[in-house]
């Protein structure tokens, strides 16, 4: 029996996969629980159309992410923070502050998509971070922590 998965199922497949399962498993568990639907000819045609549209949207989003990555690599981002005389910061710089600084430069990147190398940052200087912009599109960029 073939079914189209509506959700990720452990040890079986991912969302939108067409998989073969035993009839009892499909009819008694997957379909009633909402994890899958029966892969009839009409359901397969509808699934193909959905996947074609999804692939088109994802290719467009990936192209936009690559353009954003090239702009991000060339940008200079500065974070102003309070620091002592010896260059020590009061507190530390985190991804939320970096996301706000990027927003001021015109980049809308969620803080959860950013990872700072050599965290925590507790001194004034230049550091590197990586932004995960889309599936497989990551960009390394540098930013500067400056005392007010």
C-alpha positions as CSV (number, residue, x, y, z in Angstrom):
1,X,0.0,0.0,0.0
2,X,1.3,3.5,-0.9
3,X,0.7,6.5,1.2
4,X,1.7,10.2,1.0
5,X,3.1,11.4,4.3
6,X,1.6,14.6,5.7
7,X,4.1,14.8,8.6
8,X,7.6,13.5,9.4
9,X,7.4,9.9,10.7
10,X,10.4,8.4,12.5
11,X,12.0,5.5,10.6
12,X,9.6,5.9,7.7
13,X,10.0,9.2,5.9
14,X,9.6,12.9,5.8
15,X,6.7,15.2,4.9
16,X,5.5,14.8,1.3
17,X,7.3,11.5,0.7
18,X,5.4,8.7,-1.0
19,X,6.2,5.5,0.8
20,X,5.1,1.9,0.8
21,X,3.8,0.5,4.0
22,X,1.9,-2.6,5.1
23,X,-1.9,-2.2,4.7
24,X,-2.6,-2.6,8.4
25,X,-0.1,0.1,9.4
26,X,-1.4,2.5,6.8
27,X,-5.2,2.0,7.5
28,X,-5.1,1.5,11.2
29,X,-2.4,4.0,12.3
30,X,-1.0,6.4,9.7
31,X,-4.3,7.5,8.0
32,X,-6.5,7.8,11.2
33,X,-3.8,9.7,13.1
34,X,-3.4,12.2,10.3
35,X,0.2,11.3,9.4
36,X,-0.6,10.2,5.9
37,X,-3.2,9.9,3.2
38,X,-3.9,7.1,0.7
39,X,-1.8,7.5,-2.5
40,X,-4.5,7.2,-5.2
41,X,-3.9,8.3,-8.8
42,X,-5.7,11.7,-8.2
43,X,-3.8,12.2,-4.9
44,X,-0.5,11.5,-6.7
45,X,-1.3,14.1,-9.4
46,X,-2.2,16.7,-6.8
47,X,0.9,15.9,-4.8
48,X,3.1,16.3,-8.0
49,X,1.6,19.7,-8.6
50,X,2.1,20.8,-5.0
51,X,5.7,19.6,-5.1
52,X,6.3,21.5,-8.4
53,X,5.0,24.7,-6.9
54,X,7.0,24.2,-3.7
55,X,10.2,23.6,-5.7
56,X,9.5,26.9,-7.6
57,X,9.0,28.8,-4.4
58,X,12.1,27.3,-2.8
59,X,14.3,28.1,-5.8
60,X,13.1,31.7,-5.7
61,X,13.8,31.9,-1.9
62,X,17.2,30.3,-2.4
63,X,18.1,32.9,-5.0
64,X,17.1,35.7,-2.7
65,X,19.1,34.2,0.1
66,X,22.2,34.0,-2.1
67,X,21.8,37.6,-3.1
68,X,21.5,38.6,0.6
69,X,24.6,36.5,1.4
70,X,26.7,38.3,-1.1
71,X,25.5,41.7,0.3
72,X,26.2,40.5,3.8
73,X,29.7,39.5,3.1
74,X,30.6,43.0,1.9
75,X,28.9,44.9,4.8
76,X,30.4,46.4,7.8
77,X,28.4,46.0,11.0
78,X,29.2,47.8,14.2
79,X,27.8,47.2,17.7
80,X,28.1,50.1,20.2
81,X,28.4,49.0,23.8
82,X,29.6,50.3,27.1
83,X,33.1,49.3,28.0
84,X,35.7,50.0,30.6
85,X,39.0,51.7,30.1
86,X,40.8,48.4,29.3
87,X,38.4,47.4,26.6
88,X,36.3,45.0,28.7
89,X,32.6,45.1,27.9
90,X,30.0,45.4,30.7
91,X,28.1,42.2,30.0
92,X,28.6,40.4,26.7
93,X,27.5,40.8,23.0
94,X,24.9,38.2,21.9
95,X,23.0,37.3,18.8
96,X,20.1,39.5,19.7
97,X,22.3,42.6,19.7
98,X,23.9,41.5,16.5
99,X,20.5,41.0,14.9
100,X,19.5,44.5,15.9
101,X,22.7,45.9,14.4
102,X,22.1,44.0,11.2
103,X,18.5,45.4,11.1
104,X,19.9,49.0,11.2
105,X,22.1,48.1,8.2
106,X,19.1,46.9,6.3
107,X,19.4,43.1,6.8
108,X,16.3,41.3,8.2
109,X,18.0,38.2,9.8
110,X,16.4,36.4,12.8
111,X,18.7,36.1,15.8
112,X,18.1,32.3,15.9
113,X,19.7,32.1,12.4
114,X,23.0,33.7,13.6
115,X,25.8,32.0,15.4
116,X,28.8,33.9,16.8
117,X,32.2,32.3,16.6
118,X,34.2,32.2,19.9
119,X,31.2,33.2,22.1
120,X,30.9,34.9,24.6
121,X,32.3,38.2,23.4
122,X,33.5,40.3,26.4
123,X,36.0,42.7,24.8
124,X,36.1,45.4,22.1
125,X,37.3,44.2,18.7
126,X,36.5,42.5,15.4
127,X,34.7,39.1,15.4
128,X,33.1,36.7,13.0
129,X,29.6,35.2,12.9
130,X,27.7,32.9,10.6
131,X,24.2,33.5,9.3
132,X,22.1,30.6,8.2
133,X,19.9,32.2,5.5
134,X,18.3,29.2,3.9
135,X,18.7,25.5,3.4
136,X,22.4,25.2,2.5
137,X,23.0,29.0,2.2
138,X,25.2,30.1,5.0
139,X,27.4,33.2,5.0
140,X,30.3,34.1,7.2
141,X,30.6,37.8,8.0
142,X,32.6,40.0,10.4
143,X,31.4,42.6,12.8
144,X,33.0,45.1,15.1
145,X,32.3,45.8,18.7
146,X,33.0,49.4,19.5
147,X,33.0,51.2,22.9
148,X,30.6,54.2,23.2
